[in-house]
């Protein structure tokens, strides 16, 4: 069976009903057996960012570096590892790190912004998105990635503006990490952190602290710091979320509570039957606010991964590379030795003239739209008209995605003999076919 997309231009569908604007947000999900329908871990994330921000999907092969090498992250340099793993990243095109991604060992990571009792500072350090990429490049497992991130956090700190605008927008970070066997929630407050291990079932995070007393690892001075600040008496259980959360939450975090509960409820509704399609459906849910479609912020990119517990089977990662998953196609990617480059989802490079590299930063804007983004923008405008051509186009997009999903199912069930060359071209072919339909 052909793994890429093929043409099918028939069919119509009605347009999604209008949903009121939702506040800025991000949502990340993971499901492990027995919550999943198969013996696999399923990971998913919506990246909700400024609506005019472009998200690109980029692949970096594994690499080796001489001892003493430095790597330039978004704002600061850090010591480079001797070896880095191959990674696929979905990231705002202006920065070095990533909102979400995966590596060749089946590790997936996504991050969320969070505000706590620890103050955020404007001093430039590592962004949470930098830590996502560093964790993927250096961690062979979710647990190892937790150790990578926390070590770098304690050494270099986190800080700097998280938006491509002159007015700083700063937050601390929570992370959801998963591999073939387990998942971790890592939540930070400045240099301090706590981590929870997820062994089974389903878990989600949404712009708020959520780790209570089930702490598997923590900053060595976490409790001492909380006590010295008068946030904890030292008696009784240590509840990280209760102790470090702000007494009066910003509006965006109050809204995150409702979204977190909605996400948890959606996971519970499907417990025992969660599939890749389930998580894609949750990421497309506008009524809950999980799929954001407002003037200021929107879901600018989405990712879903299936991580089979059988190591003989490949991990498969789906990316939209376009805004609004309800009007986007999830395209599959598989790690192989020679991945075909996909320039259609790579944003232009502006070198030393990039506004992010000039100080003061972000004094001007550049056009970062890649080819798929441009063609998708035009297609969405057509779909929003409700005309027959737009309806047929949206149905075609659904058909394209379904073809990819069915091929993946057959591959994981052993119904397709894996052809390395076909897998090398898989993501490229899917992107290329989608663009041809838009044109």
N, C-alpha and C positions, 0 to 999 in steps of 0.2 A: 504493500500500500504506500502511496505517496504521502510523505510526512508533511510537506508544505501545503500551502493553500492552493485551491484550484477555483476556476470561475464558476459562479452560479448567480445569475442576475435576476432570478425570478422571486416573486413573493412580495407581500406588503405587510406592514404592521402599523399600529396606531402609535402616536407620539406619547411620551411620558407626560403625566399631568404636572402642572406647575407646582413646585414646592417652595415655600417661603425661604428667604435667605437664612443661612446658618452661620454661626460664628466661626472664627479661625480654629482649626483643630487638626489632629492627626489620630489615626486609629490603627492598632496593630493587633493581629490575632494569631494564635497557634492552637492546633488541636493534635492530640496524641491518642493512640489507642488506649482505652476502648471507645473514646469519643468519635474516632474516625471509622469510616465504613470499611477500610482496608488496613493492612498492617503497614501504615505509613504515617509520618508526621506531616501536617499541612500548615504552612505559614502564609500569612497575607498581610499586606499593609496598604493603606491609602496615604499618600503624601499630600497634605493640604497646605498650600503655600499661597503667596500673593498671586492673584489671578493673571497678572501680566508676566509672571516668571516662567521661563522655559525649562522643562526637565528633559535631559538627554539620557540615553542608555549607552554605556561605554564598557568595553571589555579590555582588561589588561592581563597579559599572560604572566605566568610565573617568571621570576627573575632572581638573579644573584647579584650581590653587591660587595665591593671590597670593604674590609673593616674600616670603620671611621667615617663612612659615607653619611651624609645628611640628606633628609628629604624635606622639601618645601611643602608644607600643608597650606591651608587657605591663608593664614596670617603669619605663622611662625615656622621655623625649622625644628625638626626633631631628629634624633639619631635613627638612621635607617637600619632595618633588620638585615642580617646576612642573606636571608632568602625571603621572598614574598610569594604567596600563593596566587594562582590565577583567580581573577574576580570579575564578576559582571555587576555593574552598578547603575542604579537609577538616581540621578543627582541634579540639583539645580545647576544650570550650565555655567554659572559664574564662579563656582567654588571647586576646591580640590576633593573634598570628601564625598559623602553620599547620604541620601535620605534612607536608602534601603539597598540591599544587594545580597549576593551569595558568593561563595568561593568553591573551588574545585573539590573540596572535601565534604560538601553538603552542609556547610554552615550558612545560615541566613541571619541577618541582623536588620532591625529597623529601630529608629529612635523617635522620641516625642519631646516636645518642649514642656518644661515644668517650672513653676515658681514656688519657692519654699521660704522658710525663715532665714536661710542663708542668703545674704544680699548678692545680686548679680552686679558685676563690675564691668566697666567699659574697656578695661585693659585687654588687649588682644592676646589670646592664648589659643588653645585647641577648641574648635567648634565640636559640638556633639556629632555633627556630620563627618568631621575629620575622624573622630573616634570610631564611627561605624566602619569606615574604610580601613583604618589601621587594624581594627579587630578582625576583619575579614582577611586582610593580607597576611596576618601573622598567626591566626588561630586555626588549628586543625580540628577543633571541636568547639561546641558552644561554651563549655566550661573554660577551655583555654582562651577563647576570645574574651570572656569575662575578665580573666586574669590580665590579659594584654591591655584592655581598656582601663581597668582600675589602676594598673601600674603607671600607665601614661598619664592618667588623670591626676594621680598624686604627685607626679614629677613635674608636669607642665601646666596643670590647671585647665579650666575651661572658661572661655570668654570671647568677646568680640561680637560684632553685629551679625545677625543671622538673616538679614534681608539686604537686597541690593538697592539700598536707599540711603541718603545722607543722614537721616534720623535713625539713631541706633535702635535696634530691636534685639534684646538680649534675653536669653533664658538658659536655665540648666536643663539636664536631660535625663530621661529614662530610656531604657533599651529593652527590647525583646529579642532574645537570641535562641536559635533552635538548630538542631542537627538531626541525624537519623534516629537518635535514641532518647533525647531529652531536650528540655527547653529551660531557659533561665530568664527571670526578670531582674534587671539591674537598674536601680534608681539612685540618683545622685542629688546632693545638695552642696554646691561648691566643690570642695575637695573630698567631701565625705560621701559614703555610699553604703548601700545594703543590697544583698542579692538573695533571691528566692529561687529554689530549684523546683521545676515542674516535671514530675515523673509520669503523670498520666492525666487524661481529661483535657479540658480546654481552658484557655486563659486569654485575656485581652488587656490592653493598656490604652489610656486615653488622656493625655495631658494632665495627669494628677498622680500623686503618690498613691500607691496601692498595696505596698508590702506592709503587712501588719507585724505579727510576732513570729511568723514562719521564716526566719532568717537563716540561710545556710552559710553565708559568708558576709563579712562587713569590714569597714575601715577599722584598723586596730584601735583608733582613738574615738570612734563614733560615740560610744556611750559616755566616755569622759567629757567629750565636747558638749553633748546635750546636757549633761549635769552641770557643767561649768557655766552654761548660758542660762540656767534656771528653767530649762524646758522639761527636765525629767528629774524626779527626786532621787532616783537610784533604787527605789523600792518597787516591787511588783514587776509585771511583765514589761518588756521594752517593745512598744509598738511604733515602728519607724514612721508610718504614715501619720499617725496621730501626733507624734512628737515634733516632726519636722514640717508638717503642713502649716500654711498661714492660717491665723485665726479668722481673718477676713479675706476670703479668696477674691482674686480678680474675676470680673464677669466671665472672661473666657474659660476660667477653671470651674466656675459654678456650672456653666453650660456643659463642660466636659463630664461632670458627674452623671448627668442625664444620658449623655452619649455612651459613657462607659456601661451604665446599667442596661441600655438598649442593646449594646453589643453583647454583653454577657447573656442577656435573655435570648438573643438570636442564636447564640452558640448552644444554649441549653435546649432550645426547641429542636435542634438537630442532633443532639447528643446520641452517639452510637451510629450515626449515619452521615457524618460530615465528610464531604468530598471537596475536590478542587472547585467544582461548580457551586457548592454551598458557600465557600468563602468568597468566590467572585460575586455571588448574589448579595452577600452581606456588604461587600465593598461598594456595590451599586445602590444600596438602600438610601434613598434621599429622605424618606419620612423620619428616620431616626437621626438624621444629621450626619451619618457616617460618610455618605457621599455628599461633599460640599459643593454647592453651586450658587455662590453669592457674588456680588459685585466686587468686593474687596479680596476675598479668599475663595479658592476653589481647589478641588482635588486635581492636582497638576500631573500626577503619575500614580500608577498602581502596580502592585506586584503580588503574585501568588506562586508558591512553590510546593511541590510534592516531593517528600524525602522518604523513599521506601526504606523500611528497616532491613530489607534484604540487601546486603552490600553488592550483590551481583547486578542489581538493577540500577539504572542511572537516576540521579536526581534531575527533576525537570522544573525549570523556572519560567514563569509567564510574566511578561511586561507589556504595558500599554504604550509607553513612550509618548503618550498624548493625554490631554486633560479629560476629566469626566469619564470614569469607567462605564457609565451607563450609555455612553455614545462612543466607546472605544473598543478596540479588539485586543484581547490578550494573546500575545504571540509567544510560542515556546522557544526556549533556549536550553541547550544541553552542552556541558563542558566536554570537549574533545581536544585532541592534540593541536589541530590547526583550524581554529575558528576563523571563518571568513569575515573580514571587516565589514561593518555596516555603516558607511558614512551618512546614510539617509537619516540616522537618528543621532548624529554627532553634530553639535553646534559649531558655528564658526569660531576660529581662534583669533584673538586680537593682540596676542603677545604683550609686549611692554606697554602698549597703548590701552590695554584693558582698564576701565575705570576702577576695577577692584584692586589693581596693582599700583595705582597712583595714590599718593598721600597729599592732601586728604582724599579719602576714598569716596567713590560713588557720586562724583560731582557731575557726571553725565551718564547717559544710557546708550547702549549699543543694541543692535538687533541680533539676538541670539537664536532666532528660530531656525531649526533644522528643516530639511525637506519634508519629512513626514508631518511635522507640526504644521507647516504651512498648508499642505494639502488637506490635512484633517480639519483645520480651521474653516477652510472653504466648504468642506463636506458638511460640517456641523451647521453652518449657516443654511445650507440647502435643506438639511433634515428639519431644521426649526420652522421652515415655511409650511410644513405639513402637506406639501404637494406630493403627487404620486411619485415623482422621481426621487424625492427625498426619502419617502417611505420605503421605496425599493432599495435605495442605497443602504438604509439602516438594516433592512432584512439581509442584504448581501453581507454586511459586516458580521451579523450574527451567524450566518452560514459559514463564513470564513473561520470564525472562532470555533464553531462546532466541529469543523473538519479537523482542526488541530487537536482538539480535545479527544475526538474519537481515535485519531492516529496514536496519540499518547497512551490512551487506554490499551490499545492493541499491543503497543510496544511493551508496556509494563506487564501485560498478561502473557507475553511470549509469542504473540501472534504475528509479530514483524521481526524479521532478521535485521539486526542493527547494521546499517551500512555507514561506516565512519565518514565517508565522503559526503553522504547525504546529510548527516548530522552536522558536519562542518558548515554546510550552507543553510541549515534549517532556519535560523533567525533571519538571515539575509533574504531568503526566498519569501518568507512570510511578510516581511516589511515591503519588499519589492512588489509583491502581489497586491497588498493593501493600497499602495500608492497608485498602482495602475488602475484600480477600481475608482479611486478618487478622481483621476484624470479623465 
